[in-house]
């Protein structure tokens, strides 16, 4: 009696494990497709200037101006200058 119960539990466990693995694989398909689409669309934009140069903001309405000269700066340089100012102020 115990061996038939163990066999049934092992079979049920194997089926449930297989269903869990299948569910994860099905759920990962859209994630992988979206990831490759984003990489394919954006890989051409990445170059050294993207990480080191300040982007030029588009001028769509000349009446609306950026808040300050630092609002559109390079993220690395902006963080470093902000950190340096906050350390000096303390």
Secondary structure, 3 states (H helix, E strand, C coil): CHHHHHHHHHHHHHHHHHHHHHHHHHHHHHHHHHHHHHHHHHHHHCCHHHHHCCCCCCCCCCCCCCCCCCCCCCHHHHHHHHHHHHHHHC
